[in-house]
Amino acid sequence: MEALANCAVLNTLDSLKLSITNHLRFTLGAYVETASENDWYVATSLAVRDRVMERSTQSRRQHRAQGVRRVHYLSLEYLMGRLLENNLRNAGIYDATKEALAEMGKNLDDLVQKEPDMGLGNGGLGRLAACFMDSLSTMDLPAIGYGIHYEFGLFRQEFVNGKQVEHPDAWMRDGSPWKIARPSYRQTVHLYGHVIQKFDEFGRPHHEWVETKCLLGLPWDIPIVGYDSNTVNVLRLWQAQADEDFNFKVFNEGSYIEALREKAIAETVSKVLYPNDATESGKELRLVQQYFFVACSLADIVRRFKGGYDLPWSEFPAKAAVQLNDTHPAVAIPELMRILLDEEKLEWSQAWDICQKTFSYTNHTLLPEALETWSAALFERVLPRHLQIIYEINRRFMDVVEARWPGDGEKKRALSLIEESGGKKVRMAHMSVLGSHATNGVAALHTRLLCERLFPEFFELYPERFLNLTNGVTFRRWLDVCNPELSSLITESIGAGWLKDSTKLIALD
């Protein structure tokens, strides 16, 4: 394995020991003789991160020089697992680091156990996202994952007197050596307000979203190391902040708690994964949370496109592919339309063409009642401009449906982005299918049922947009690490190539 082994930061035993010792002394301010096990874990992780970040810098420089198309993966969850052992193995320095620590009287296996799981996901949705990011780096595909920097994970549980008791998952209590703040890429997010129509000097109408409330999104980067590859991609997580943390006037008037009110409200947005939506305020927080991370992410993607390329907007899909992992980030579709229409002044037809060529959608559920919908009234209060855009998308789409099935009201009801029964609701799965050039299921049977039962009308109208992409797992983590004896047996039988290319496992037949 040569990819990270050839970095300027050496991976010899002496170099690794020096890096770990220096981080103990100069980063953590600890003595080698009295450092805690957690100090050793952090220092070791930082020594590994030094080597990873050098490759990350080289990856970004190479991608920029080549003008590559980058995959942007939008997911509300990432179930990352522990990173130290995974990064050591992927970087090819596991054995050297283990030996270096042993010479300093430390056991790598003990230090690995000190790492808390990142509270960024809780199920298959998050594990799929994490596995995709691992595979993209391993395959040397330029990519960046986007999500939310949750202060707390979903919860941790214990049983007391035979009953489940839930506690906050304070995974960041001791910090994380893998996170890197990027304040220079902070983004501003607008919410609420209202929309006004104006006319330019040629009498053409345009819309302005005014009198909004603002949030700031601070990005934190986590390097994603590919196995035996030349690429280190990034998972970028957004932390919500108030645009004005402290009201000095209110503080001077003696209202000390009220002076921090805006800060507390803003930080709620990235406080916890899946806030309770049993109340109206909970539903509103979920919508704000989803839009917050989508708006930050798209602003970051647009910043990179405008800063890195002197290209017309028609070339945007050739440089940026955006994958929606379930419907949580589906509001990205009207958000990109808003950017193209209101900020970049594109015509509707060109903006919609760019959107459809940019987005792809992964569906995760076949239950109609589980598909995400939002009250139109809530949408109008939180994102008034986006609801206008959704209505216009739907109006134009209904014209397409009428042309295909004249006078067929049932087809229109089935395909409409707006559900009319029980109060108007925005159908986010419908938005995802219509606004994307590709929709995939996660298993062959799932995809077939997706086409036949969940979206039969969409499949009839756009059969070429549906495809199957069977879910997999990162077999290096779930086989090589979890079952090293079996992994060794496989390697003895067919060689080590399967660790890079799983199709080589066919040789076991």
TIDREN-658080 format. One record per residue (C-alpha): x, y, z; residue number from 1; residue in three letters. Coordinates in nm, 2 decimals, decimal comma. Last residue first. Layout:
N
> px	py	pz	resi	resn
> X	Y	Z	NUM	ALA
...
END
This chain:
509
> px	py	pz	resi	resn
> -1,71	-1,99	-0,57	509	ASP
> -1,43	-1,81	-0,38	508	LEU
> -1,32	-1,63	-0,70	507	ALA
> -1,64	-1,43	-0,68	506	ILE
> -1,47	-1,24	-0,40	505	LEU
> -1,28	-1,05	-0,67	504	LYS
> -1,59	-0,84	-0,72	503	THR
> -1,51	-0,68	-0,38	502	SER
> -1,23	-0,47	-0,53	501	ASP
> -0,99	-0,30	-0,29	500	LYS
> -0,99	-0,56	-0,01	499	LEU
> -1,06	-0,83	-0,27	498	TRP
> -0,70	-0,78	-0,41	497	GLY
> -0,55	-0,94	-0,11	496	ALA
> -0,50	-1,28	-0,26	495	GLY
> -0,75	-1,55	-0,34	494	ILE
> -0,71	-1,83	-0,08	493	SER
> -0,47	-1,68	0,17	492	GLU
> -0,66	-1,35	0,15	491	THR
> -0,99	-1,53	0,22	490	ILE
> -0,84	-1,70	0,52	489	LEU
> -0,69	-1,38	0,65	488	SER
> -1,03	-1,21	0,63	487	SER
> -1,20	-1,50	0,81	486	LEU
> -0,95	-1,46	1,09	485	GLU
> -0,98	-1,08	1,09	484	PRO
> -1,36	-1,09	1,14	483	ASN
> -1,49	-0,75	1,24	482	CYS
> -1,20	-0,56	1,08	481	VAL
> -1,18	-0,74	0,74	480	ASP
> -1,55	-0,82	0,73	479	LEU
> -1,76	-0,53	0,83	478	TRP
> -1,50	-0,26	0,81	477	ARG
> -1,33	-0,37	0,48	476	ARG
> -1,67	-0,48	0,35	475	PHE
> -1,80	-0,13	0,34	474	THR
> -2,16	-0,22	0,30	473	VAL
> -2,39	-0,27	0,00	472	GLY
> -2,72	-0,13	-0,12	471	ASN
> -2,84	-0,24	-0,46	470	THR
> -2,86	0,04	-0,71	469	LEU
> -3,18	0,00	-0,92	468	ASN
> -3,30	0,24	-1,19	467	LEU
> -3,58	0,48	-1,26	466	PHE
> -3,54	0,78	-1,49	465	ARG
> -3,59	0,60	-1,82	464	GLU
> -3,95	0,51	-1,72	463	PRO
> -4,06	0,88	-1,72	462	TYR
> -4,44	0,90	-1,77	461	LEU
> -4,53	0,54	-1,68	460	GLU
> -4,27	0,54	-1,40	459	PHE
> -4,42	0,86	-1,26	458	PHE
> -4,77	0,71	-1,28	457	GLU
> -4,65	0,39	-1,11	456	PRO
> -4,48	0,58	-0,82	455	PHE
> -4,54	0,37	-0,51	454	LEU
> -4,68	0,04	-0,65	453	ARG
> -4,51	-0,07	-0,98	452	GLU
> -4,20	0,15	-1,00	451	CYS
> -4,11	0,15	-0,63	450	LEU
> -4,22	-0,21	-0,61	449	LEU
> -3,96	-0,30	-0,88	448	ARG
> -3,70	-0,08	-0,70	447	THR
> -3,76	-0,25	-0,37	446	HIS
> -3,73	-0,60	-0,53	445	LEU
> -3,40	-0,51	-0,69	444	ALA
> -3,26	-0,34	-0,38	443	ALA
> -3,18	0,02	-0,28	442	VAL
> -3,43	0,20	-0,51	441	GLY
> -3,31	0,46	-0,75	440	ASN
> -3,44	0,78	-0,90	439	THR
> -3,25	0,96	-1,18	438	ALA
> -3,29	1,29	-1,36	437	HIS
> -3,42	1,46	-1,05	436	SER
> -3,67	1,74	-0,99	435	GLY
> -3,98	1,52	-1,06	434	LEU
> -3,87	1,23	-0,84	433	VAL
> -3,76	1,45	-0,55	432	SER
> -4,06	1,67	-0,56	431	MET
> -4,29	1,36	-0,56	430	HIS
> -4,10	1,24	-0,25	429	ALA
> -4,14	1,58	-0,09	428	MET
> -4,52	1,59	-0,13	427	ARG
> -4,62	1,95	-0,02	426	VAL
> -4,94	1,95	0,18	425	LYS
> -5,27	2,13	0,13	424	LYS
> -5,54	2,06	0,39	423	GLY
> -5,70	1,72	0,47	422	GLY
> -5,70	1,61	0,10	421	SER
> -5,52	1,84	-0,15	420	GLU
> -5,17	1,68	-0,18	419	GLU
> -4,95	1,91	-0,37	418	ILE
> -4,67	1,78	-0,59	417	LEU
> -4,93	1,65	-0,82	416	SER
> -4,88	1,30	-0,98	415	LEU
> -5,16	1,10	-0,82	414	ALA
> -5,41	1,39	-0,83	413	ARG
> -5,32	1,47	-1,19	412	LYS
> -5,36	1,11	-1,30	411	LYS
> -5,70	1,09	-1,13	410	GLU
> -5,81	1,40	-1,30	409	GLY
> -5,76	1,26	-1,65	408	ASP
> -5,89	1,53	-1,89	407	GLY
> -5,61	1,49	-2,14	406	PRO
> -5,35	1,22	-2,03	405	TRP
> -5,02	1,32	-2,19	404	ARG
> -5,09	1,69	-2,25	403	ALA
> -5,27	1,71	-1,92	402	GLU
> -4,97	1,56	-1,74	401	VAL
> -4,74	1,81	-1,91	400	VAL
> -4,97	2,10	-1,81	399	ASP
> -4,97	1,96	-1,46	398	MET
> -4,59	1,99	-1,46	397	PHE
> -4,61	2,36	-1,54	396	ARG
> -4,85	2,42	-1,25	395	ARG
> -4,64	2,20	-1,02	394	ASN
> -4,32	2,38	-1,08	393	ILE
> -4,50	2,71	-1,03	392	GLU
> -4,65	2,59	-0,70	391	TYR
> -4,31	2,47	-0,59	390	ILE
> -4,15	2,81	-0,68	389	ILE
> -4,41	3,00	-0,47	388	GLN
> -4,36	2,76	-0,18	387	LEU
> -3,99	2,83	-0,20	386	HIS
> -4,04	3,20	-0,18	385	ARG
> -4,25	3,17	0,14	384	PRO
> -4,00	2,94	0,32	383	LEU
> -4,09	2,94	0,70	382	VAL
> -4,45	3,08	0,69	381	ARG
> -4,54	2,95	0,35	380	GLU
> -4,40	2,60	0,43	379	PHE
> -4,60	2,59	0,75	378	LEU
> -4,92	2,67	0,56	377	ALA
> -4,83	2,42	0,28	376	ALA
> -4,81	2,15	0,55	375	SER
> -4,51	1,93	0,48	374	TRP
> -4,50	1,58	0,34	373	THR
> -4,25	1,30	0,39	372	GLU
> -4,34	0,95	0,27	371	LEU
> -4,41	0,72	0,56	370	ALA
> -4,78	0,70	0,48	369	GLU
> -4,70	0,58	0,13	368	PRO
> -4,49	0,30	0,26	367	LEU
> -4,23	0,20	0,01	366	LEU
> -3,93	0,36	0,19	365	THR
> -3,57	0,44	0,11	364	HIS
> -3,57	0,63	-0,21	363	ASN
> -3,24	0,76	-0,35	362	THR
> -3,27	1,08	-0,56	361	TYR
> -3,05	1,23	-0,83	360	SER
> -3,01	1,61	-0,88	359	PHE
> -2,80	1,81	-1,13	358	THR
> -2,96	1,74	-1,47	357	LYS
> -3,31	1,81	-1,33	356	GLN
> -3,19	2,14	-1,17	355	CYS
> -3,01	2,26	-1,48	354	ILE
> -3,32	2,21	-1,70	353	ASP
> -3,53	2,39	-1,44	352	TRP
> -3,30	2,69	-1,44	351	ALA
> -3,29	2,70	-1,82	350	GLN
> -3,67	2,68	-1,85	349	SER
> -3,73	2,94	-1,58	348	TRP
> -3,50	3,21	-1,72	347	GLU
> -3,18	3,28	-1,53	346	LEU
> -3,14	3,59	-1,31	345	LYS
> -2,85	3,45	-1,10	344	GLU
> -2,99	3,56	-0,76	343	GLU
> -3,36	3,52	-0,81	342	ASP
> -3,40	3,25	-1,08	341	LEU
> -3,08	3,04	-1,03	340	LEU
> -3,07	3,07	-0,65	339	ILE
> -3,44	3,01	-0,62	338	ARG
> -3,43	2,71	-0,85	337	MET
> -3,14	2,57	-0,64	336	LEU
> -3,36	2,62	-0,33	335	GLU
> -3,67	2,46	-0,50	334	PRO
> -3,46	2,14	-0,55	333	ILE
> -3,27	2,15	-0,23	332	ALA
> -3,60	2,12	-0,04	331	VAL
> -3,55	1,75	-0,11	330	ALA
> -3,28	1,72	0,16	329	PRO
> -3,49	1,51	0,39	328	HIS
> -3,64	1,31	0,10	327	THR
> -3,40	1,01	0,10	326	ASP
> -3,03	1,05	0,03	325	ASN
> -3,04	1,33	-0,23	324	LEU
> -2,74	1,30	-0,46	323	GLN
> -2,60	1,63	-0,62	322	VAL
> -2,38	1,61	-0,92	321	ALA
> -2,17	1,93	-0,97	320	ALA
> -1,92	2,00	-1,26	319	LYS
> -2,11	1,89	-1,57	318	ALA
> -2,44	1,99	-1,40	317	PRO
> -2,31	2,35	-1,37	316	PHE
> -2,22	2,38	-1,74	315	GLU
> -2,54	2,56	-1,84	314	SER
> -2,45	2,81	-1,58	313	TRP
> -2,18	2,95	-1,80	312	PRO
> -1,81	2,87	-1,71	311	LEU
> -1,52	3,06	-1,56	310	ASP
> -1,46	2,79	-1,31	309	TYR
> -1,33	2,77	-0,96	308	GLY
> -1,49	3,06	-0,78	307	GLY
> -1,83	3,03	-0,94	306	LYS
> -1,85	2,65	-0,90	305	PHE
> -1,70	2,65	-0,55	304	ARG
> -1,94	2,92	-0,43	303	ARG
> -2,23	2,74	-0,59	302	VAL
> -2,15	2,42	-0,40	301	ILE
> -2,11	2,61	-0,07	300	ASP
> -2,44	2,79	-0,12	299	ALA
> -2,59	2,45	-0,20	298	LEU
> -2,46	2,31	0,13	297	SER
> -2,56	2,60	0,35	296	CYS
> -2,91	2,60	0,20	295	ALA
> -2,95	2,22	0,24	294	VAL
> -2,83	2,22	0,60	293	PHE
> -3,06	2,50	0,70	292	PHE
> -3,36	2,38	0,50	291	TYR
> -3,36	2,04	0,68	290	GLN
> -3,33	2,21	1,02	289	GLN
> -3,59	2,47	0,95	288	VAL
> -3,83	2,19	0,84	287	LEU
> -3,75	1,99	1,15	286	ARG
> -3,79	2,30	1,38	285	LEU
> -4,13	2,37	1,23	284	GLU
> -4,25	2,02	1,29	283	LYS
> -4,14	2,05	1,65	282	GLY
> -4,31	2,38	1,70	281	SER
> -4,63	2,22	1,56	280	GLU
> -4,60	1,94	1,81	279	THR
> -4,54	1,56	1,76	278	ALA
> -4,23	1,65	1,56	277	ASP
> -3,97	1,55	1,82	276	ASN
> -3,62	1,66	1,70	275	PRO
> -3,46	1,42	1,45	274	TYR
> -3,09	1,45	1,53	273	LEU
> -3,02	1,71	1,80	272	VAL
> -2,88	2,06	1,86	271	LYS
> -2,83	2,17	1,50	270	SER
> -3,14	2,40	1,48	269	VAL
> -3,14	2,46	1,86	268	THR
> -2,82	2,67	1,82	267	GLU
> -3,02	2,95	1,66	266	ALA
> -3,27	2,97	1,95	265	ILE
> -3,00	2,98	2,21	264	ALA
> -2,80	3,25	2,04	263	LYS
> -3,11	3,46	1,98	262	GLU
> -3,20	3,44	2,35	261	ARG
> -2,85	3,53	2,49	260	LEU
> -2,94	3,88	2,59	259	ALA
> -3,27	3,75	2,73	258	GLU
> -3,07	3,56	3,00	257	ILE
> -2,89	3,87	3,11	256	TYR
> -3,19	4,11	3,11	255	SER
> -3,02	4,38	3,32	254	GLY
> -3,06	4,68	3,08	253	GLU
> -2,69	4,64	2,99	252	ASN
> -2,76	4,29	2,87	251	PHE
> -3,05	4,41	2,65	250	VAL
> -2,82	4,66	2,49	249	LYS
> -2,54	4,40	2,44	248	PHE
> -2,76	4,16	2,26	247	ASN
> -2,52	3,86	2,22	246	PHE
> -2,49	3,60	1,95	245	ASP
> -2,58	3,81	1,65	244	GLU
> -2,59	3,60	1,33	243	ASP
> -2,69	3,32	1,55	242	ALA
> -2,51	2,99	1,49	241	GLN
> -2,61	2,65	1,34	240	ALA
> -2,33	2,39	1,29	239	GLN
> -2,30	2,25	0,94	238	TRP
> -2,11	1,93	0,87	237	LEU
> -1,87	1,88	0,58	236	ARG
> -1,76	1,52	0,51	235	LEU
> -1,44	1,55	0,31	234	VAL
> -1,26	1,34	0,05	233	ASN
> -0,91	1,19	0,08	232	VAL
> -0,79	1,05	-0,26	231	THR
> -0,48	0,87	-0,37	230	ASN
> -0,61	0,52	-0,28	229	SER
> -0,52	0,22	-0,07	228	ASP
> -0,85	0,24	0,11	227	TYR
> -1,00	0,59	0,09	226	GLY
> -0,98	0,83	0,38	225	VAL
> -1,27	1,05	0,46	224	ILE
> -1,15	1,37	0,63	223	PRO
> -1,40	1,54	0,87	222	ILE
> -1,48	1,90	0,80	221	ASP
> -1,68	2,14	1,02	220	TRP
> -1,88	2,41	0,86	219	PRO
> -2,03	2,71	1,04	218	LEU
> -2,38	2,79	0,93	217	GLY
> -2,52	3,13	1,02	216	LEU
> -2,89	3,19	1,07	215	LEU
> -3,09	3,49	0,95	214	CYS
> -3,44	3,62	0,99	213	LYS
> -3,60	3,75	0,67	212	THR
> -3,74	4,10	0,60	211	GLU
> -3,73	4,03	0,22	210	VAL
> -3,74	3,76	-0,04	209	TRP
> -3,72	3,94	-0,37	208	GLU
> -3,90	3,84	-0,69	207	HIS
> -3,85	3,93	-1,05	206	HIS
> -4,08	4,08	-1,32	205	PRO
> -3,96	4,20	-1,66	204	ARG
> -4,04	4,56	-1,74	203	GLY
> -3,72	4,62	-1,93	202	PHE
> -3,57	4,84	-1,65	201	GLU
> -3,64	4,56	-1,40	200	ASP
> -3,97	4,49	-1,23	199	PHE
> -4,04	4,41	-0,86	198	LYS
> -4,24	4,14	-0,68	197	GLN
> -4,23	4,11	-0,31	196	ILE
> -4,18	3,79	-0,10	195	VAL
> -4,22	3,76	0,28	194	HIS
> -4,00	3,70	0,59	193	GLY
> -3,94	3,35	0,73	192	TYR
> -3,59	3,21	0,69	191	LEU
> -3,25	3,32	0,54	190	HIS
> -2,93	3,12	0,57	189	VAL
> -2,58	3,28	0,59	188	THR
> -2,28	3,06	0,51	187	GLN
> -1,94	3,01	0,69	186	ARG
> -1,66	2,91	0,45	185	TYR
> -1,39	3,11	0,62	184	SER
> -1,49	2,95	0,95	183	PRO
> -1,37	2,61	0,84	182	ARG
> -1,35	2,41	1,17	181	ALA
> -1,16	2,08	1,16	180	ILE
> -1,31	1,77	1,32	179	LYS
> -1,11	1,44	1,35	178	TRP
> -0,97	1,51	1,70	177	PRO
> -1,32	1,51	1,85	176	SER
> -1,42	1,70	2,16	175	GLY
> -1,45	1,56	2,51	174	ASP
> -1,83	1,62	2,54	173	ARG
> -1,88	1,58	2,17	172	MET
> -2,07	1,25	2,18	171	TRP
> -2,32	1,39	2,43	170	ALA
> -2,59	1,13	2,34	169	ASP
> -2,87	1,27	2,55	168	PRO
> -3,03	1,02	2,79	167	HIS
> -3,32	0,77	2,75	166	GLU
> -3,44	0,54	3,02	165	VAL
> -3,58	0,20	2,91	164	GLN
> -3,77	0,02	3,19	163	LYS
> -3,68	-0,30	3,38	162	GLY
> -3,58	-0,12	3,70	161	ASN
> -3,35	0,10	3,51	160	VAL
> -3,25	0,00	3,15	159	PHE
> -3,01	0,22	2,96	158	GLU
> -3,03	0,43	2,65	157	GLN
> -2,83	0,66	2,44	156	ARG
> -3,00	0,93	2,24	155	PHE
> -3,04	1,06	1,88	154	LEU
> -2,70	1,22	1,87	153	GLY
> -2,63	1,55	2,05	152	PHE
> -2,44	1,86	1,93	151	GLU
> -2,54	1,77	1,57	150	TYR
> -2,31	1,90	1,30	149	HIS
> -2,55	1,86	1,01	148	ILE
> -2,48	1,70	0,68	147	GLY
> -2,29	1,73	0,35	146	TYR
> -2,07	1,47	0,19	145	GLY
> -1,80	1,58	-0,06	144	ILE
> -1,68	1,39	-0,35	143	ALA
> -1,40	1,35	-0,61	142	PRO
> -1,39	0,98	-0,71	141	LEU
> -1,06	0,80	-0,63	140	ASP
> -1,25	0,46	-0,60	139	MET
> -1,15	0,44	-0,23	138	THR
> -1,27	0,79	-0,17	137	SER
> -1,61	0,72	-0,32	136	LEU
> -1,63	0,39	-0,13	135	SER
> -1,58	0,55	0,21	134	ASP
> -1,83	0,82	0,13	133	MET
> -2,08	0,56	0,02	132	PHE
> -2,03	0,35	0,33	131	CYS
> -2,10	0,65	0,55	130	ALA
> -2,42	0,74	0,36	129	ALA
> -2,54	0,38	0,37	128	LEU
> -2,47	0,37	0,75	127	ARG
> -2,67	0,69	0,80	126	GLY
> -2,98	0,57	0,61	125	LEU
> -2,95	0,22	0,77	124	GLY
> -2,97	0,35	1,12	123	GLY
> -2,88	0,60	1,39	122	ASN
> -2,70	0,89	1,25	121	GLY
> -2,46	1,18	1,34	120	LEU
> -2,37	1,11	1,70	119	GLY
> -2,01	1,03	1,63	118	MET
> -1,92	0,70	1,80	117	ASP
> -1,70	0,76	2,10	116	PRO
> -1,32	0,68	2,07	115	GLU
> -1,17	0,53	2,39	114	LYS
> -1,20	0,18	2,25	113	GLN
> -0,94	0,26	1,98	112	VAL
> -0,69	0,35	2,26	111	LEU
> -0,72	0,00	2,41	110	ASP
> -0,66	-0,17	2,07	109	ASP
> -0,36	0,05	2,01	108	LEU
> -0,18	-0,08	2,33	107	ASN
> 0,07	0,16	2,48	106	LYS
> 0,42	0,11	2,62	105	GLY
> 0,60	0,35	2,40	104	MET
> 0,74	0,07	2,19	103	GLU
> 0,38	-0,07	2,17	102	ALA
> 0,26	0,27	2,04	101	LEU
> 0,51	0,25	1,75	100	ALA
> 0,42	-0,11	1,68	99	GLU
> 0,05	-0,03	1,65	98	LYS
> 0,13	0,28	1,44	97	THR
> 0,34	0,07	1,20	96	ALA
> 0,08	-0,20	1,18	95	ASP
> -0,21	0,04	1,11	94	TYR
> -0,03	0,26	0,86	93	ILE
> -0,19	0,16	0,53	92	GLY
> -0,41	0,47	0,51	91	ALA
> -0,73	0,26	0,50	90	ASN
> -0,62	0,06	0,80	89	ARG
> -0,52	0,36	1,01	88	LEU
> -0,84	0,55	0,90	87	ASN
> -1,07	0,26	1,00	86	ASN
> -0,89	0,22	1,33	85	GLU
> -0,92	0,58	1,42	84	LEU
> -1,26	0,65	1,27	83	LEU
> -1,51	0,49	1,51	82	ARG
> -1,85	0,45	1,35	81	GLY
> -1,96	0,68	1,08	80	MET
> -2,34	0,66	1,09	79	LEU
> -2,40	0,96	0,87	78	TYR
> -2,75	1,11	0,88	77	GLU
> -2,94	1,41	0,73	76	LEU
> -2,78	1,32	0,39	75	SER
> -2,67	1,53	0,09	74	LEU
> -2,39	1,37	-0,12	73	TYR
> -2,22	1,61	-0,35	72	HIS
> -2,03	1,43	-0,63	71	VAL
> -1,76	1,64	-0,80	70	ARG
> -1,70	1,69	-1,17	69	ARG
> -1,33	1,76	-1,21	68	VAL
> -1,16	2,08	-1,32	67	GLY
> -0,82	1,89	-1,34	66	GLN
> -0,63	2,16	-1,15	65	ALA
> -0,90	2,19	-0,88	64	ARG
> -0,92	1,81	-0,83	63	HIS
> -0,54	1,79	-0,80	62	GLN
> -0,52	2,07	-0,54	61	ARG
> -0,81	1,92	-0,34	60	ARG
> -0,64	1,57	-0,34	59	SER
> -0,30	1,72	-0,24	58	GLN
> -0,46	1,90	0,05	57	THR
> -0,64	1,58	0,15	56	SER
> -0,31	1,38	0,13	55	ARG
> -0,15	1,62	0,37	54	GLU
> -0,47	1,60	0,58	53	MET
> -0,44	1,22	0,62	52	VAL
> -0,08	1,24	0,75	51	ARG
> -0,16	1,50	1,01	50	ASP
> -0,48	1,32	1,09	49	ARG
> -0,28	1,01	1,19	48	VAL
> -0,08	1,22	1,44	47	ALA
> -0,40	1,38	1,56	46	LEU
> -0,56	1,04	1,62	45	SER
> -0,25	0,93	1,82	44	THR
> -0,26	1,24	2,03	43	ALA
> -0,63	1,20	2,09	42	VAL
> -0,60	0,84	2,20	41	TYR
> -0,30	0,91	2,41	40	TRP
> -0,48	1,19	2,59	39	ASP
> -0,78	0,96	2,64	38	ASN
> -0,55	0,70	2,80	37	GLU
> -0,43	0,98	3,04	36	SER
> -0,10	1,15	3,01	35	ALA
> 0,13	1,11	3,32	34	THR
> 0,46	1,00	3,18	33	GLU
> 0,42	1,15	2,84	32	VAL
> 0,35	1,48	3,00	31	TYR
> 0,04	1,67	2,87	30	ALA
> 0,00	2,01	2,71	29	GLY
> -0,26	1,87	2,47	28	LEU
> -0,13	2,02	2,15	27	THR
> 0,24	2,08	2,24	26	PHE
> 0,33	1,78	2,47	25	ARG
> 0,09	1,51	2,37	24	LEU
> 0,09	1,62	2,01	23	HIS
> 0,47	1,62	2,01	22	ASN
> 0,48	1,27	2,15	21	THR
> 0,24	1,13	1,89	20	ILE
> 0,43	1,29	1,61	19	SER
> 0,77	1,18	1,74	18	LEU
> 0,64	0,82	1,78	17	LYS
> 0,51	0,82	1,42	16	LEU
> 0,83	0,96	1,29	15	SER
> 1,04	0,70	1,48	14	ASP
> 0,83	0,42	1,36	13	LEU
> 0,84	0,53	1,00	12	THR
> 0,53	0,69	0,85	11	ASN
> 0,69	1,01	0,72	10	LEU
> 0,50	1,33	0,66	9	VAL
> 0,61	1,39	0,30	8	ALA
> 0,34	1,15	0,19	7	CYS
> 0,44	0,83	0,01	6	ASN
> 0,28	0,59	0,27	5	ALA
> -0,05	0,76	0,20	4	LEU
> -0,10	0,60	-0,14	3	ALA
> 0,17	0,32	-0,12	2	GLU
> 0,00	0,00	0,00	1	MET
END
